[in-house]
Amino acid sequence: MRLKILVLVLVASLFGVSAAFGKGKPPNTGAGCKPSVKVVLAGSLAADVDPADGDTSFTMLVKHSNKHGRGYKAAGSATINVDAKTKVRRKGAHNLGALAPNDRVLVAAKVCKKDLADGATPDLTAKKVNAHPATTS
């Protein structure tokens, strides 16, 4: 009886060890990469940009960024992709169609740190888009 329990424990421990070794390291680039960093871009929509609810992206003029978004600031503009998980906020509205030309926009997105090397500007899928009407001077 003790021998059967010992064999059962030994077999169960081998399955646990094999599952731990099969996981491996996460990739450096692409989907599911580690480490991923937050890119924050601030700027405005161009005068000719008026996204609709069904659009999957919009273009913004980048005026400010955090450390990880320097490449986008140097380029001057960025194309921001949006999906069903993107949170859009503008004066109580929660849809992309609420954005208007010349709106001030703050975009937050996650991207692989290695993809940003040497000032590269990979495609961004926004996690959050905050917008405010353009200031009148």
Secondary structure, DSSP 8 states (H G I E B T S, - for coil): -HHHHHHHHHHHHHHHHHHHHTS----SSSTT-SSEEEEEEEEEE-TT----TT-SEEEEEEEEE-GGGHHHHHHSEEEEE--TT-EEEETTB-SGGG--TT-EEEEEEEEETGGGGGG----EEEEEEEEE-----
